[in-house]
Amino acid sequence: MDLGIKDRVAIVTGGSRGIGRETAREFLQAGAKVMTCSRHGDQVAKTCKELAEQTGGEIHSIEADTSTQEGVDKLFKHTMDTYGTVDILFNNAGTMYSGRFAALTDEGLQTQLDTKLFGFMRMMRVVWPVMREKRWGRIVSAIGGAGKEPDPYMFGSGMTNSALLNLTKSLSTEFAPYNVLVNAICPGWVKTALWERNLGNLQEELGVDNAEEATRLAQKKNSLGRFGRPEELANAVVFLCSERASYITGVSLNVDGGRLKGLW
Ligand SMILES: NC(=O)c1ccc[n+]([C@@H]2O[C@H](COP(=O)([O-])OP(=O)(O)OC[C@H]3O[C@@H](n4cnc5c(N)ncnc54)[C@H](OP(=O)(O)O)[C@@H]3O)[C@@H](O)[C@H]2O)c1
């Protein structure tokens, strides 16, 4: 299927690995031009080189921390200097914050809020005037199922995610007259470095003493009985950012192998 985004300019935050990396790859395969970032310039530059060689597409990167206003401004300026415009934003750079109430710290929650809520919102703020002017734009954020179904172990991420879902829906209404579509994906567990980092805590939460058992129990919660692969998330993101999704806005799509059992 031609996705209709050839030569569109896409920012993918956090593209050095995981879901961001695979989404950058899918954009390149669809003919879009990509700008990405991470906090480690050498790592994201290496990824870009590999993706450019594999796809023949145009991709650039910069070291930028999107949890700060300075990092957001740096990424946006580099995009405008490189391509002169932006059509698509995939808000992806982030992490998770897990643990029960006793483990929650103000500092930990603040980092989560700075990275995901403020980081994503500030990125939307800088790209929005460009998209409004063009009367075309796509914004997709990687949020997470804990924002829809509260979980006592995941509530640090969950509080941030619920706020992001609200932001997504609110801005989808405000931006719609300008043909700027705002959507989200809610991943369940996806096999990435983020998941690996969480495994130790999850063993404790599930009361098991090895990673294999924690993995088995976590997978069982998904109707499909397995974790997602980063490229499966990427496919959904790139579709939502494409011309083919021209009548979809304000949606948060669960891409979680059937993990959430509720109706939304
Ligand atoms: N994997 C899952 O199961 C899962 C579930 C629910 C939601 N999500 C969400 O999906 C998104 C991607 O997750 P993932 O699993 O692909 O994670 P990942 O493998 O850890 O990759 C995260 C990417 O974001 C970058 N990054 C992190 N913080 C950043 C910051 N402050 N500024 C700039 N770049 C930053 C990382 O590079 P550096 O470390 O070099 O900066 C890396 O490139 C995240 O927002 C996450 O919360 C994932």
The ligand as an SDF file (V2000), in Angstrom:
LIG
                    3D

 48 52  0  0  0  0  0  0  0  0999 V2000
    8.6770   -1.3380   25.6210 N   0  0  0  0  0  0  0  0  0  0  0  0
    7.5010   -1.3530   26.2090 C   0  0  0  0  0  0  0  0  0  0  0  0
    7.0710   -2.4100   26.6640 O   0  0  0  0  0  0  0  0  0  0  0  0
    6.6760   -0.0810   26.3380 C   0  0  0  0  0  0  0  0  0  0  0  0
    5.4210   -0.1640   26.9750 C   0  0  0  0  0  0  0  0  0  0  0  0
    4.6490    0.9800   27.1030 C   0  0  0  0  0  0  0  0  0  0  0  0
    5.1180    2.1910   26.6180 C   0  0  0  0  0  0  0  0  0  0  0  0
    6.3440    2.2450   26.0060 N   0  0  0  0  0  0  0  0  0  0  0  0
    6.8250    3.5600   25.5440 C   0  0  0  0  0  0  0  0  0  0  0  0
    7.3330    3.4820   24.2340 O   0  0  0  0  0  0  0  0  0  0  0  0
    8.4250    4.3980   24.0790 C   0  0  0  0  0  0  0  0  0  0  0  0
    9.6340    3.6730   23.5110 C   0  0  0  0  0  0  0  0  0  0  0  0
    9.9920    2.6200   24.3890 O   0  0  0  0  0  0  0  0  0  0  0  0
   11.1010    1.5410   24.0370 P   0  0  0  0  0  0  0  0  0  0  0  0
   10.6740    0.2890   24.6830 O   0  0  0  0  0  0  0  0  0  0  0  0
   11.4200    1.5370   22.5960 O   0  0  0  0  0  0  0  0  0  0  0  0
   12.3410    2.1380   24.8920 O   0  0  0  0  0  0  0  0  0  0  0  0
   13.9170    1.9750   24.7260 P   0  0  0  0  0  0  0  0  0  0  0  0
   14.2650    0.7410   24.0030 O   0  0  0  0  0  0  0  0  0  0  0  0
   14.4900    2.2310   26.0690 O   0  0  0  0  0  0  0  0  0  0  0  0
   14.2990    3.2240   23.7610 O   0  0  0  0  0  0  0  0  0  0  0  0
   14.0490    4.5460   24.1810 C   0  0  0  0  0  0  0  0  0  0  0  0
   14.6680    5.5200   23.1830 C   0  0  0  0  0  0  0  0  0  0  0  0
   14.4040    6.8560   23.6460 O   0  0  0  0  0  0  0  0  0  0  0  0
   15.6420    7.5420   23.9110 C   0  0  0  0  0  0  0  0  0  0  0  0
   15.4280    8.4260   25.0400 N   0  0  0  0  0  0  0  0  0  0  0  0
   15.0260    8.1030   26.2980 C   0  0  0  0  0  0  0  0  0  0  0  0
   14.9010    9.1970   27.0540 N   0  0  0  0  0  0  0  0  0  0  0  0
   15.2240   10.2530   26.2560 C   0  0  0  0  0  0  0  0  0  0  0  0
   15.2790   11.6520   26.4570 C   0  0  0  0  0  0  0  0  0  0  0  0
   15.0010   12.2150   27.6410 N   0  0  0  0  0  0  0  0  0  0  0  0
   15.6300   12.4460   25.4190 N   0  0  0  0  0  0  0  0  0  0  0  0
   15.9220   11.9010   24.2020 C   0  0  0  0  0  0  0  0  0  0  0  0
   15.8890   10.5880   23.9590 N   0  0  0  0  0  0  0  0  0  0  0  0
   15.5410    9.7690   24.9730 C   0  0  0  0  0  0  0  0  0  0  0  0
   16.6600    6.4120   24.1490 C   0  0  0  0  0  0  0  0  0  0  0  0
   18.0020    6.7990   23.8830 O   0  0  0  0  0  0  0  0  0  0  0  0
   18.9730    7.3940   25.0460 P   0  0  0  0  0  0  0  0  0  0  0  0
   18.8220    6.5160   26.2480 O   0  0  0  0  0  0  0  0  0  0  0  0
   20.3410    7.3330   24.4140 O   0  0  0  0  0  0  0  0  0  0  0  0
   18.5370    8.8050   25.2700 O   0  0  0  0  0  0  0  0  0  0  0  0
   16.1750    5.4030   23.1020 C   0  0  0  0  0  0  0  0  0  0  0  0
   16.5950    5.7810   21.8130 O   0  0  0  0  0  0  0  0  0  0  0  0
    8.6670    5.0280   25.4520 C   0  0  0  0  0  0  0  0  0  0  0  0
    8.0630    6.3080   25.5060 O   0  0  0  0  0  0  0  0  0  0  0  0
    7.9830    4.0710   26.4000 C   0  0  0  0  0  0  0  0  0  0  0  0
    7.5250    4.6860   27.5840 O   0  0  0  0  0  0  0  0  0  0  0  0
    7.1270    1.1360   25.8560 C   0  0  0  0  0  0  0  0  0  0  0  0
  1  2  1  0
  2  3  2  0
  2  4  1  0
  4  5  1  0
  4 48  2  0
  5  6  2  0
  6  7  1  0
  7  8  2  0
  8  9  1  0
  8 48  1  0
  9 10  1  0
  9 46  1  0
 10 11  1  0
 11 12  1  0
 11 44  1  0
 12 13  1  0
 13 14  1  0
 14 15  2  0
 14 16  1  0
 14 17  1  0
 17 18  1  0
 18 19  2  0
 18 20  1  0
 18 21  1  0
 21 22  1  0
 22 23  1  0
 23 24  1  0
 23 42  1  0
 24 25  1  0
 25 26  1  0
 25 36  1  0
 26 27  1  0
 26 35  1  0
 27 28  2  0
 28 29  1  0
 29 30  1  0
 29 35  2  0
 30 31  1  0
 30 32  2  0
 32 33  1  0
 33 34  2  0
 34 35  1  0
 36 37  1  0
 36 42  1  0
 37 38  1  0
 38 39  2  0
 38 40  1  0
 38 41  1  0
 42 43  1  0
 44 45  1  0
 44 46  1  0
 46 47  1  0
M  CHG  2   8   1  16  -1
M  END
$$$$
